Amino acid sequence: MSLIMKSVLITAGIGLLLIIYEWNMMRKKKGGVVASDKRNLRDLVFLTAGACALVAFVVANLT
C-alpha cells in the first residue's frame, strides 16, 4: 500500500472516530438528536473528506 493511501486512511479513520464520538454524545443528550445536530454531523463528514483530500494532495507533492 502506498504512503498516500495509508495517510488518507489514517485521516479518514480519525474523522470517522470523531463522527462516532459526536453521535454518541448527541444521542445521550436529554433532547436527543435534533436537526441542528444532524447538520453538524454532515459538516463533520465534509470536513473529514476535505481533510483527506488535503492530506492526499500534500503527501503526493512531498514524495
C-alpha positions in Angstrom: 0.0 0.0 0.0 1.4 3.4 -0.9 2.2 6.2 1.5 -0.6 8.3 0.1 -3.3 5.7 0.7 -2.0 5.0 4.2 -2.1 8.7 5.1 -5.6 9.1 3.7 -6.9 6.0 5.5 -5.5 7.2 8.8 -7.1 10.6 8.3 -10.4 9.1 7.4 -10.2 6.7 10.4 -9.6 9.6 12.8 -12.5 11.5 11.2 -14.8 8.5 11.5 -13.9 8.1 15.2 -14.7 11.8 15.8 -18.1 11.4 14.0 -19.0 8.3 16.0 -18.0 10.1 19.3 -20.0 13.1 18.4 -23.0 11.0 17.5 -22.9 9.2 20.8 -22.6 12.4 22.8 -25.6 13.9 20.9 -27.6 10.7 21.4 -27.1 10.8 25.1 -28.4 14.4 25.4 -31.7 15.0 27.1 -33.5 16.2 24.0 -31.9 13.5 21.7 -30.6 14.2 18.2 -32.2 17.2 16.6 -31.9 18.7 13.1 -29.1 21.0 14.0 -27.1 18.1 15.4 -27.6 16.3 12.1 -26.3 19.3 10.2 -23.2 19.4 12.5 -22.6 15.7 11.7 -23.0 16.4 8.0 -20.4 19.2 8.3 -18.0 16.8 10.1 -18.4 14.4 7.2 -17.5 17.1 4.7 -14.6 18.3 6.9 -13.3 14.7 7.0 -13.5 14.4 3.2 -11.7 17.7 2.8 -9.0 16.8 5.2 -8.5 13.5 3.4 -8.2 15.4 0.1 -5.7 17.9 1.6 -3.6 15.1 3.1 -3.5 13.2 -0.2 -2.5 16.4 -2.1 0.2 17.3 0.4 1.7 13.8 0.6 1.6 13.4 -3.2 3.5 16.6 -3.6 6.1 15.9 -0.9 7.1 12.5 -2.3 
